[in-house]
Amino acid sequence: MSFKGNTNFQLNHSVVNDSPGNDNTISTHVGDFNYHQHFSGIESGLSKLSSWVAFSALHDAEARYPQPNVLPATREEIIQILSTWCEDDSKSSRVYWVNGAAGVGKSAIAQALCEKYTQTGKLAAVFFFSRNDSSRDNLDPFVATIAHQLATCKALKPLIAPLIDRAIRSTPGILHKNLEDQFKMLIQEPCAQVDPKYWAQLPRLVVIDCVDECIDVESQKRLLQMIQNATPTLPLNFLVLSRPEPHISDTFSLGSFTPSPSRLALGDFAESVRADIKRYLCHEFARIRKEHRRTLNSSLQASWPGDPVIDQLVSKATGQFIYATTVTKYIDTGKLPVTPMQRLDVILHAKRVANSSSPYPDLDLLYFQILQYCVNECRKLQGILRLIVSPFDRRGNLQSPFRLDNSPPALQSLWALEQLLELSQGEAAALLSGLHSILAIPSSKTEKIVVLHASFSEFLLDAQRAGVYHVGTRLSPQEWIQLLVPSQIQTLSRYCVESNRWSVQSPRILGQPIDGVDDGDLGSLNVWQCLFNDWTAIAINDRIAAALNAFDPHLYLAAILHCNYEFLPAEMNFMVSQFSLQNLCWRHYTTAVHIQISMFYSVYRKLLKVSDKSCCLQDFFTRCKSFFRGFYVSFPSQGWNTRGAPDEAVKYILFACQFSISRLNCDFPTIRALSFVPHFKPILRYSDPKWMIRVLPSNNDVEIPARWEVKYIEATEGRLLRKLLKLLHGNHYDFSDIDSRITKALGSTETEDWTYKVARLDWRKTWKTYLLGKLARPIQWKGVVSKVVLSDDESDPECQSVHSSPV
């Protein structure tokens, strides 16, 4: 439903009724009150806001599945206390702080309350921080996420959405302002404009969980300060849950809030928590007995493991629900030992380290025992776990380094871990197979592996607690780049080989495609931009050097030539349907190929400048030098029309090749040119190897099928053509205004005639440039295809030697 251009909307008990009209007005009926709000369209402002929202921070987000929750008939006393505060309209303080140590069940309590008040219509907004999720481990998306929920909440939307929309539209840069200003303009001021008499009947509860998992301590303080400054006038109630960290406790205790917030320490409920943990263990063991009845002795099926064992586990838990949940998951899903009874025996007989300084010795011991039964060849397990507990610094081109056609794999997915750490297919899954009680490992190889509780990450990062399983520090942004760059180059090399299916050389490429991830990784096309932008943060180590030395620019160009490109404006975010090459806009195609080659050339020049003669990149440099001087393009001389690729496509491909290397320098493409990169969507590749373009080096004898044509693409000839085009169209030459005369002049596949035909279009202006270009053209040896034999995949009985000498 759209409100634009209408008036006299009426909201009865949160139902919107649309009545015809000419203005932009909402009439809202809340209880006994009528409220009128004038606005102009809510779509554009809220659409802009939605791009800043951390949807994974919501209580019903798929990214948090399975969400922690309380077992029925547990945590009743705590939930009742918090529910009384939530429902008390006369409460003295609009802020309630719930604190507790790691693993005591804060998030489960928060989740239970969110679900309860979603059903009653009293929940306004939520935000679940998590240090293991880079989309919600920082404060940046907090204001936008809360404001978006207020604007889309069923009961609040008619009142709040127009006001938030107006704020965004009237201040275009609002989402780039500091968070305090955002909070004021997108939350405080819109809420203040709603008549106070309505708020008693509107959703007001805002739940903020795991404040301590916002990774920057100063950001935690800023968040609490924003709430503190707003509560005297803001009609929202904030339920805040966190560990009792000193800086958080000080903020709530030192008179900063007026009035003083309500407080609840979960540690004060020791007896009821013990009873709840016992009830939980009894419930879970009953389920395990039922599901594993075939592995249990019939005499044990009714009572195992018995009250004394359960009491022992309750004692070990020391009030931590995370201990109880991890124990039952391990017993239920562990790989080794084999049976649930054996796995329970491992836990019960593990001996705590004497004089342990850990705040959670039994939990640490549990983690240690679980890890002990995992394969850990050459410390590969630590390498995987370090990546899993290291939030990815999403900056610039590194935001989505892996981007498949339809399903972007997460960096902490099984597939990505194998690429980044050079593991064999299936190795990551095997190494992690015993950790399902600690990690959420999806069945899909491209979905993110999630740490089930922050205490496990803390354990791995603490040398004294983890011992031999210590993973070191979290990866820094520079370390992420060092891992991503060689992996992307290798992925791009593999993609180029697979998409060509016919290679002059066989690069030493690590890794193989796996089931479900067999398409080319088109996201790796951005590796050159990544290298250029993060140049100072990258050290050319052995792995990067090996990846570059194996990279073949001829196969790379052939691969991107086989893509179709459709230009998509930045604001259009939708999938495009496939279409054939004859419908291709060749200007966009040429620009896309040119930008790719320009990015690659810029990195090549950078590497040349910083490398010495003894550099380990000689193979890479030799191959690039040949490529940027010139190369052959070979293609079938006939049969394209019957094979679905029109003859006209050859002209486009050859022009893109010549134009791409015609203006090469060490300067990176302009900002305007770069803006094209994310808006070109490759949507079609030819799959028949008989009709694929070959890009061949000029200094080697190569094999091609008989009856194929061979064209030589030379950089100097391309530069001359570019100069002539500029003379005809001015210095600001743009494909978009190219006229039909030039299109006609370039209508042949005879590349050696293009400059002559273009020069004839305006002989007075172009003839000197043309003649001087021909005279000044450097004399260079141009290799010929001197040896053509029948290749394995081209069984053509009429194959014969073909010699081609470019003019």
Sequence and secondary structure as in RCSB ss.txt:
>XXXX:A:sequence
MSFKGNTNFQLNHSVVNDSPGNDNTISTHVGDFNYHQHFSGIESGLSKLSSWVAFSALHDAEARYPQPNVLPATR
EEIIQILSTWCEDDSKSSRVYWVNGAAGVGKSAIAQALCEKYTQTGKLAAVFFFSRNDSSRDNLDPFVATIAHQL
ATCKALKPLIAPLIDRAIRSTPGILHKNLEDQFKMLIQEPCAQVDPKYWAQLPRLVVIDCVDECIDVESQKRLLQ
MIQNATPTLPLNFLVLSRPEPHISDTFSLGSFTPSPSRLALGDFAESVRADIKRYLCHEFARIRKEHRRTLNSSL
QASWPGDPVIDQLVSKATGQFIYATTVTKYIDTGKLPVTPMQRLDVILHAKRVANSSSPYPDLDLLYFQILQYCV
NECRKLQGILRLIVSPFDRRGNLQSPFRLDNSPPALQSLWALEQLLELSQGEAAALLSGLHSILAIPSSKTEKIV
VLHASFSEFLLDAQRAGVYHVGTRLSPQEWIQLLVPSQIQTLSRYCVESNRWSVQSPRILGQPIDGVDDGDLGSL
NVWQCLFNDWTAIAINDRIAAALNAFDPHLYLAAILHCNYEFLPAEMNFMVSQFSLQNLCWRHYTTAVHIQISMF
YSVYRKLLKVSDKSCCLQDFFTRCKSFFRGFYVSFPSQGWNTRGAPDEAVKYILFACQFSISRLNCDFPTIRALS
FVPHFKPILRYSDPKWMIRVLPSNNDVEIPARWEVKYIEATEGRLLRKLLKLLHGNHYDFSDIDSRITKALGSTE
TEDWTYKVARLDWRKTWKTYLLGKLARPIQWKGVVSKVVLSDDESDPECQSVHSSPV
>XXXX:A:secstr
   TT EEEEEESS EEEE  SS EEEEEETTEEEEEE S SHHHHHHHHTT  GGGSTT GGG S     TTSS
HHHHHHHHHHHH TT S SEEEEE  TTSSHHHHHHHHHHHHHHTT EEEEEE  TT TTSSSSTTHHHHHHHHH
HHSTTTHHHHHHHHHHHHHHSTTGGGS HHHHHIIIIIHHHHTS GGGGGGS  EEEEE GGGSS HHHHHHHHH
HHHHHTTT   EEEEEE   HHHHHHHHSS SSS  EEEEGGGGHHHHHHHHHHHHHHHHHHHHHHTGGGS TTT
TTTTT HHHHHHHHHHHTT HHHHHHHHHHHHH SSSSSHHHHHHHHHH    TT   SSHHHHHHHHHHHHTS 
 GGGHHHHHHHHHTS     GGGGSS   SS    TTSHHHHHHHTT  TTHHHHHTTT TTTEE  SSTTS  E
ES HHHHHHHH HHHHGGG   S   HHHHHHHHHHHHHHHHHHHHHHHHS  SS        BTTB S  GGGG
GHHHHHHHTGGG    HHHHHHHHT  HHHHHHHHHT  EEE  TT  S      GGG  HHHHHHHHHHHHHHH
HHHHHHHHHH  TT TTHHHHHHHHHHHHEEEEEEESS TGGGT  HHHHHHHHHHHHHHTSS  SS   HHHHT
TGGGEEE      GGG  EEEETTS     TTEEEEEEEHHHHHHHHHHHHHHH SS  GGG  HHHHHHT SS 
GGGHHHHHHHTTHHHHHHHHHHHHHHS              TT   TT         
